[in-house]
Amino acid sequence: MVMWVFGYGSLIWKAGFNYDQRLVGFIKGYRRVFYQGSTDHRGTPEYPGRTVTLEPAEGEVCCGVAYKVSTKEDEETALTHLEVREKQYDKKAYLDFFTEPTATTPAVSGIMVYIASPDQKLNRNYLGPASIEDIAKQIIHAEGPSGPNRDYLFQLEKALLEMGCKDKHVMDLANEVRRMVSLGELTAS
């Protein structure tokens, strides 16, 4: 039995588990958004950071990476790692993953992806939409055990660009954070 995992956030640059193959590609019908609160990695319960989740979006694609885990031992280790790492994501989906933009047949079917749902009864850390400026301010101020929230944003932007993926939401947010930092708006509320 082979397990495939789709990474669209920090999993792109830091898997944290053994895998046999890594493919760059995308899923269809979703977009990446900074709507999930992080109180355990990139923020604290008092001042949550923001990380990405997926939201359904007709006609959109979300690029990322697929990891193939082949052995039973590696699968168990990967699942244990992911269940802790992704514990603030309350939903798993099994989707089709594509490697070619014009492909109608997926490269991988049933790839597992962690999603933070907008249902605040199930996901108490869901922060939801806000203006780019408000999200940027929150990212600038948030820091958790895994480091400053802005490092997560900048690492995601860099990893996506290295894959040839220009994600407007991520790039707009990174540019706004850089703008605010350069203007000394760090202490602005």
C-alpha positions as CSV (number, residue, x, y, z in Angstrom):
1,M,0.0,0.0,0.0
2,V,1.4,3.4,-1.0
3,M,0.4,6.7,0.7
4,W,0.6,10.0,-1.1
5,V,0.5,13.3,0.8
6,F,-0.1,16.8,-0.8
7,G,1.8,19.7,0.7
8,Y,0.7,23.3,-0.1
9,G,2.3,25.1,2.9
10,S,5.4,24.4,4.9
11,L,5.3,20.8,3.8
12,I,6.6,22.1,0.4
13,W,10.0,23.0,1.9
14,K,10.1,20.8,5.1
15,A,8.4,17.4,4.9
16,G,9.8,16.1,8.2
17,F,9.3,12.4,7.2
18,N,10.9,9.9,4.8
19,Y,9.5,9.7,1.3
20,D,10.4,7.8,-1.9
21,Q,9.4,10.4,-4.4
22,R,8.5,14.1,-4.6
23,L,6.5,15.5,-7.5
24,V,5.7,19.1,-8.2
25,G,2.2,19.7,-9.4
26,F,-1.3,20.9,-8.3
27,I,-4.8,20.1,-7.3
28,K,-7.9,21.6,-9.0
29,G,-10.9,23.4,-7.5
30,Y,-9.1,24.9,-4.5
31,R,-7.1,28.0,-3.6
32,R,-4.5,28.6,-0.9
33,V,-5.5,31.2,1.7
34,F,-3.9,32.5,4.9
35,Y,-7.1,31.9,6.9
36,Q,-6.0,29.4,9.5
37,G,-4.8,30.5,13.0
38,S,-1.6,29.0,14.3
39,T,-1.3,28.8,18.1
40,D,1.2,26.0,18.2
41,H,3.8,26.7,15.5
42,R,3.8,30.3,14.2
43,G,1.9,32.0,17.0
44,T,0.6,31.6,20.5
45,P,-2.9,31.2,21.9
46,E,-2.7,34.9,23.0
47,Y,-1.5,36.0,19.6
48,P,-2.1,33.5,16.8
49,G,-0.2,33.5,13.6
50,R,-1.7,32.8,10.3
51,T,-0.9,29.8,8.1
52,V,-2.5,28.6,4.9
53,T,-5.4,26.3,4.3
54,L,-7.4,25.5,1.3
55,E,-10.8,26.7,0.3
56,P,-13.0,25.5,-2.5
57,A,-12.7,27.7,-5.6
58,E,-14.2,26.8,-8.9
59,G,-11.7,26.9,-11.8
60,E,-8.7,27.6,-9.5
61,V,-5.6,25.4,-9.0
62,C,-3.3,25.2,-6.0
63,C,0.3,24.2,-6.7
64,G,2.3,22.2,-4.3
65,V,4.1,18.9,-3.9
66,A,3.1,15.3,-3.7
67,Y,5.1,13.0,-1.4
68,K,5.0,9.2,-2.0
69,V,5.6,7.1,1.1
70,S,5.9,3.4,0.2
71,T,6.9,1.3,3.2
72,K,4.5,0.5,6.0
73,E,7.1,1.7,8.6
74,D,7.6,5.0,6.8
75,E,3.9,5.5,6.4
76,E,3.3,5.0,10.1
77,T,6.1,7.4,11.0
78,A,4.8,10.0,8.5
79,L,1.2,9.7,9.8
80,T,2.3,10.1,13.4
81,H,4.4,13.1,12.5
82,L,1.6,14.7,10.4
83,E,-1.1,14.1,13.0
84,V,0.9,16.2,15.5
85,R,2.2,18.8,13.0
86,E,-1.2,19.3,11.3
87,K,-3.3,18.9,14.5
88,Q,-5.0,22.3,14.0
89,Y,-6.3,21.1,10.6
90,D,-9.6,19.4,11.3
91,K,-10.3,17.8,8.0
92,K,-8.6,15.4,5.6
93,A,-9.5,15.1,1.9
94,Y,-8.4,12.7,-0.8
95,L,-8.0,14.5,-4.1
96,D,-6.6,14.2,-7.6
97,F,-3.1,15.5,-8.1
98,F,-1.9,16.7,-11.6
99,T,1.6,17.4,-12.9
100,E,0.7,18.8,-16.3
101,P,-1.5,21.8,-16.8
102,T,-3.4,20.3,-19.7
103,A,-3.8,16.8,-18.2
104,T,-7.3,15.4,-17.8
105,T,-6.1,12.3,-16.1
106,P,-4.5,12.8,-12.6
107,A,-0.9,11.7,-11.9
108,V,-2.1,10.5,-8.5
109,S,-5.6,9.8,-7.4
110,G,-6.6,9.9,-3.7
111,I,-3.7,12.0,-2.5
112,M,-4.2,12.9,1.2
113,V,-4.4,16.6,2.1
114,Y,-5.0,18.3,5.5
115,I,-7.5,21.2,5.4
116,A,-8.6,23.6,8.1
117,S,-12.3,24.0,7.7
118,P,-14.1,27.3,8.3
119,D,-16.5,25.6,10.8
120,Q,-15.5,27.2,14.1
121,K,-17.3,24.4,16.1
122,L,-14.8,21.9,14.7
123,N,-11.9,24.3,14.1
124,R,-11.5,26.9,16.9
125,N,-8.4,28.3,15.3
126,Y,-10.0,29.3,12.0
127,L,-9.5,33.1,11.5
128,G,-11.1,33.5,8.1
129,P,-10.8,36.2,5.5
130,A,-9.5,39.7,6.3
131,S,-7.9,42.5,4.3
132,I,-4.3,42.0,3.1
133,E,-3.3,44.8,5.5
134,D,-4.9,43.1,8.5
135,I,-3.5,39.7,7.7
136,A,0.0,41.3,7.2
137,K,-0.1,43.1,10.5
138,Q,-1.0,39.8,12.3
139,I,1.8,38.0,10.5
140,I,4.3,40.7,11.4
141,H,3.5,40.5,15.1
142,A,3.0,36.7,15.5
143,E,5.8,34.4,16.6
144,G,5.7,30.9,18.0
145,P,7.8,27.8,18.8
146,S,8.6,27.3,15.0
147,G,9.7,31.0,14.6
148,P,8.3,34.2,13.4
149,N,5.1,34.0,11.3
150,R,6.7,36.2,8.6
151,D,9.4,33.5,8.1
152,Y,6.7,31.0,7.2
153,L,5.2,33.5,4.7
154,F,8.6,34.3,3.1
155,Q,9.7,30.6,2.9
156,L,6.4,29.7,1.3
157,E,6.7,32.5,-1.3
158,K,10.3,31.5,-2.1
159,A,9.4,27.8,-2.4
160,L,6.5,28.5,-4.7
161,L,8.6,30.8,-6.9
162,E,11.3,28.1,-7.1
163,M,8.7,25.7,-8.4
164,G,7.6,28.3,-11.0
165,C,4.3,29.0,-9.1
166,K,3.1,32.6,-8.8
167,D,0.4,32.5,-6.1
168,K,-1.1,36.0,-6.1
169,H,-2.5,35.8,-2.5
170,V,0.9,34.7,-1.1
171,M,2.9,37.3,-3.2
172,D,0.5,40.2,-2.4
173,L,0.8,39.3,1.3
174,A,4.6,39.0,1.3
175,N,4.9,42.3,-0.5
176,E,2.6,44.0,2.0
177,V,4.6,42.6,5.0
178,R,7.8,43.8,3.4
179,R,6.2,47.2,2.8
180,M,5.0,47.5,6.4
181,V,8.4,46.4,7.8
182,S,10.3,48.8,5.6
183,L,8.1,51.7,6.7
184,G,8.6,50.8,10.4
185,E,5.0,49.8,10.9
186,L,6.0,46.9,13.2
187,T,4.5,48.5,16.2
188,A,1.3,49.7,14.5
189,S,-1.8,48.0,15.9
